[in-house]
Amino acid sequence: MSQTGVNDRWKEALDRQLERLQECQEEQKVRSCLACPKILECSIRTEYVNAVYESMNKGQGGGFEF
């Protein structure tokens, strides 16, 4: 698979999770997950955070490096 194809896969996964997160925020009538009472047990937010992390490291694992 080409490097572009790999990048597209991570971007598509991130885009899907972002859409789910935004739909949830609309349903909960909040503009941020921080304002949601379900934040600590929210699987949608957890999956979004994981998708962000995976898109940053392209599935290579490891920790956050700033």
C-alpha positions as a Python dict, from the first residue, in 0.01 Angstrom:
ca = {
    (1, 'M'): (0, 0, 0),
    (2, 'S'): (129, 344, -84),
    (3, 'Q'): (209, 599, 186),
    (4, 'T'): (-86, 808, 62),
    (5, 'G'): (-319, 510, 104),
    (6, 'V'): (-201, 460, 460),
    (7, 'N'): (-251, 828, 540),
    (8, 'D'): (-598, 817, 386),
    (9, 'R'): (-692, 521, 605),
    (10, 'W'): (-600, 706, 925),
    (11, 'K'): (-770, 1026, 808),
    (12, 'E'): (-1089, 841, 715),
    (13, 'A'): (-1100, 669, 1054),
    (14, 'L'): (-1046, 1003, 1229),
    (15, 'D'): (-1313, 1172, 1017),
    (16, 'R'): (-1566, 897, 1103),
    (17, 'Q'): (-1496, 929, 1474),
    (18, 'L'): (-1518, 1309, 1460),
    (19, 'E'): (-1858, 1284, 1292),
    (20, 'R'): (-1982, 1045, 1562),
    (21, 'L'): (-1850, 1278, 1833),
    (22, 'Q'): (-2019, 1583, 1682),
    (23, 'E'): (-2349, 1395, 1647),
    (24, 'C'): (-2328, 1297, 2013),
    (25, 'Q'): (-2256, 1656, 2118),
    (26, 'E'): (-2563, 1770, 1923),
    (27, 'E'): (-2777, 1502, 2089),
    (28, 'Q'): (-2648, 1601, 2433),
    (29, 'K'): (-2686, 1971, 2347),
    (30, 'V'): (-2325, 2053, 2441),
    (31, 'R'): (-2054, 2228, 2245),
    (32, 'S'): (-1773, 2037, 2416),
    (33, 'C'): (-1736, 1696, 2576),
    (34, 'L'): (-1608, 1873, 2886),
    (35, 'A'): (-1961, 2009, 2940),
    (36, 'C'): (-2118, 1664, 2914),
    (37, 'P'): (-2207, 1476, 3234),
    (38, 'K'): (-2122, 1145, 3059),
    (39, 'I'): (-1762, 1240, 2979),
    (40, 'L'): (-1596, 990, 3213),
    (41, 'E'): (-1780, 686, 3075),
    (42, 'C'): (-1820, 796, 2712),
    (43, 'S'): (-1704, 533, 2464),
    (44, 'I'): (-1755, 772, 2170),
    (45, 'R'): (-1508, 1023, 2315),
    (46, 'T'): (-1261, 746, 2401),
    (47, 'E'): (-1277, 611, 2046),
    (48, 'Y'): (-1227, 964, 1908),
    (49, 'V'): (-923, 1024, 2130),
    (50, 'N'): (-780, 689, 2016),
    (51, 'A'): (-842, 780, 1651),
    (52, 'V'): (-661, 1112, 1700),
    (53, 'Y'): (-367, 934, 1859),
    (54, 'E'): (-354, 670, 1584),
    (55, 'S'): (-373, 934, 1312),
    (56, 'M'): (-81, 1116, 1473),
    (57, 'N'): (145, 811, 1485),
    (58, 'K'): (-2, 627, 1184),
    (59, 'G'): (-37, 307, 1387),
    (60, 'Q'): (329, 294, 1490),
    (61, 'G'): (254, 289, 1864),
    (62, 'G'): (468, 464, 2119),
    (63, 'G'): (386, 762, 2336),
    (64, 'F'): (297, 1120, 2270),
    (65, 'E'): (604, 1326, 2188),
    (66, 'F'): (584, 1704, 2184),
}
